[in-house]
Amino acid sequence: MTTHGKSGTGPLAQHHDRYSLDGLFLRYLRGQIRIFWPRIGFVALVSLVLGFVVSPLAGVLGMTVASTAEVIDGLYLRYARRKVEQGADTRALRIVSTITALLHGTAFAVGAATPFWVSSLFGDGGQQAVDPVFTVGLLAGGAINAGLTYPFHKPAAIVRLCAYALTPILILATGRGSFDDMGFHLQLAGLLILYGALIWHLTFVVRSFSRIRSIMLTQALQQQELEGAYQRLLSQQVEAKRLALVARHANDSVLLIDQNNKVQWVNEAFTRITGYSFEEIQGREPGELLNHPQTNQDTLDKLIEGRRARQPFRLEILNRHKDGHDVWLETNQVPILGNQGGEMSYIAIERDMTAAKQNAQQLEEARLAAEEGGRAKSDFLATMSHEIRTPMNGVIGMAQLLEETDLDGDQRLYTNTILSSAKTLLALINDILDLSKLDAGQISLNPCNFDLHQCLEETIQLLLTQAEAKGLTLEVERDVDLPRYLVGDDHRLRQILNNLVGNAIKFTEKGRVKVSVEMEPAQDGGVLLNCAIIDTGIGIPKDMLTGIFERFSQADAAISRRFGGSGLGLAISRRLAEAMGGRITVTSEIGSGSCFTLVLPFALGSTAEATALPNQEPKGGNDGLSGERILVAEDNRVNRLLIQKFLKDASVELEFAHDGAEAVDKAKLFRPDIILMDISMPVMDGLEATRIIRASGQSQPVIVALTANAFDSDREACLAAGMNEFVTKPISKSQLLEVLASFSDIQGVQLTG
């Protein structure tokens, strides 16, 4: 389908349209139509000459034949041009136009040969004098015209040339005209010369057309390139104006610096940031006005090196405002290179970083203050823990000793009250320490293979007495498919369950507390433990459900006064559950009770690796000790007295040291089997004393840390120093005997410090 109703958008497209098959055909049509009337006039003139020279009949016949063909060809060419310009397919049009060209060429050849045909039919009439020149001239002229159209419509030109070339041959072959032998041969020779001339003419036309086409193509390419360059230049001008507008109104300062480091142009933001106007900075080096006495020399060296490398670079530099205050700038400089690679100028885009620097400094100061506050908090908690646990050790220990004496009813009540109050205070201290560890992200989890059934039974058993004292039923419902052994931190599981079940008992006055335990598979191949603690207690208002997990929080002040408690249990339990990868949720209705759901992930454990609580029978006496030599390193007189009283009936040999240095000396002389080592002591602390003992070549005792320091970092420090066990104060008599019994069969242990 042709596209000659639509012009191309560029010189190359227009050249293609002009010299394509359809384009050449359209040019042929327009050219032939343009010379239609001249052709009719020429036919009329030739016919008139024929009428005068040959005969009127010849003129009439020639005019009739030639003009009819001209009209038919002309009308069809007009029709074809209209179709082509409308976008019609040119294939059929070219075929028909070739037929009309054949008709036109044949008619023209017949008209040119009219003198011969008339002479043959009606007599000589002077034909010999004029017809050869007349006929040959007309055919040669027609052939020349047909040859000129050859590049545009080859089939039409060829059929015309064939008609013109065959006419003389037919005249000679049919014997038209009166030629003797000499005349015949002369006519034949002339005819051959004419054919040669026409062939040369056709070749010349083709070559000329090809040359012109090549020249036009070159011009089209050049014009296309010129237009492209113009469009690029126009686009660059538009882009340059746009960039100039952006640079002028940018929030960052923009500088144009030449190859000599002189400022050529700055925008308004430069004046706002530095205080210097364009007139003040123009033609000067930026550093002359902006460099600060405290500008880092390394930064200036990097700036110079960046320019020398002719590469974009970015850096931060301390500058000085016109009014004298400091200005931090982030400068991003990009070189603009000349056509031959020579450096022409730099564009510097500079952003005011003063506020960001001040904010960063404030954040750093805040971070340091927070770290200092965190250290102060940790130091305070450590001090509080140590300073409270130390006298608490004496209070609880002495109350336990007092409980073992003969007491009347009131005295036993007073003693139990002391023990209960001391334990409550100790639980509060432990809760505060746990909360502090959770806040600092320092809570430690110690996963192990444990017996889930035993863990649940022992936890419930501890709380059963409390429930029975209130007349409550404490039920446990376990899934029949509940696995026995899991891998996880069973100590933290006990702590969470103790808080949740203990809370349920505390806030339930009648009815029951039910613990439902189920298991479901987890995506990682482990299991999810679901524990639902359901009570028939007072319930929690819906608007207070989210607040009950906040620290030191209970549903309301009246409940706090009625039931007591610090409000830390639930906060610690949720944080512990989250640290273990689980969660705690709650639903409740006033007067109907509450349901706390604990979900924790665990790995499946094995029977062979399950750890059980110590349950060893004593080897010697009923305390499990049999003559061990025990050195107690303790600077507190009350604690020394307490340990002495705890072990007065045990089968051990006791020796005391008042500080770490004395403990090192007595370890050499006394050669103990077990050392109970306090950490905070005068002269030399327990850690240093342990390191010295482990570094000695003597037979190594078991060293147990007995300290009021309760943090995980303290435990790690003790174990790293070479101690075997870590026990926190306050310690009960049963706990002390249990620890000593666990090491009673270990004597002369060879350990290295």
Helices and strands as residue ranges (DSSP letters): H 11-19, H 21-34, H 36-53, H 56-85, H 91-112, H 114-122, H 127-149, H 154-174, H 181-249, E 253-258, E 263-266, H 268-274, H 278-281, H 286-290, H 297-308, E 313-320, E 326-337, E 343-352, H 354-403, H 409-439, E 448-451, H 452-469, E 473-478, E 485-488, H 490-506, E 512-521, E 527-535, G 542-544, G 546-549, H 557-563, H 569-579, E 583-589, E 593-604, E 628-633, H 637-646, E 652-657, H 660-670, E 674-677, H 686-695, E 702-707, H 712-721, E 725-728, H 733-742
